[in-house]
Amino acid sequence: MQLSIPTTDSALAATYSKQAAPAQIYKGHPIISFPVDISDVPAGTHSLAFTFVDHDAIPVGGFTWIHWIAANLPATTTHIPENASQTGAIPMVQGNNSTAGGYVHETDPKVSQHYVGPYPPDKDHRYSFKLFALDTELDLQPGYWLNEFHDAIAGHVLATAKTTVIGRV
């Protein structure tokens, strides 16, 4: 399985991160999700799921920052268009990102249960996007947590694909 996210010199475009135009920012967060191309999904796949996280946030905040998690995308998905997180262009069940937790505690689902783009506070950060081909659909409701996601995919992963992109300070 393969995936591709458009970058320039390995970095996400400004539209998807802290350099986004004011119209692309909501409650202080970039909310326009980036496009993703997917290919070579294995036979027998019933759904796709993914995580987009920042492990470089650990020294700054003490934990991996969750920017976007989603499950139950159709197995036939070959392209997730720009802003799919907000528009619903691709059916998916989105979980909580780190703004929903105790550190920020955002209650607006437009922010807490959708994509929030990179906003590295100290230096360029590496952001990990991991795609999972699954043999089932997951029993998850909107606003699930990352630990629930990992519990749900256990024993159901047929293949994974991963890429790393840079978010500029």
Steps between C-alpha positions, in 0.01 A plus 500: 500500500625847419403855585608845389452844653603803293795687651765751406844397626323244724293777665124539500371799310416806708128445434505195727711639785563800723578726201145457363305810401267641767196362311650149538540534878221426746535570873875536451545171313567428132203281399546434126616139472752399234424263211622140510543258210470128577596204281562126513244428773510124559218268400268421786510853640161605643596846622787745538605699806781743579681703762687830462714574805798704620748307714730805505243662731611273786786727621272805476172373646584163651304283254449421133266760350210349303408716201252276318368146533235337286352157441255317273602665174379288208756240392470635145628845600790606277491873572410697810443853369615821665277602791326160514514520878257794505298434183427130542601439137613151605293308754705453817455491875736755655635471851618757750823682442713638783300822525219294658715387791572663833789715373279714272151351559335631184132405491414615147497180287593707191841524667522209745370225268655609172837587352705765676820578316859519615585791726852422623592741780875451527652362176402310187320181600464164324140387460419133446206393281424129529238326287348164595320253272256308718303178458192654664324825577568626849233543766599860578283807547601861421727635770673171589847519653828375351526217755152381395617513137802281575287254697249482211760433227681230698489176302341666196796663322570354154760760400639837598664789320677790666650830399654789689451865413652811649304781663696823491532724804 
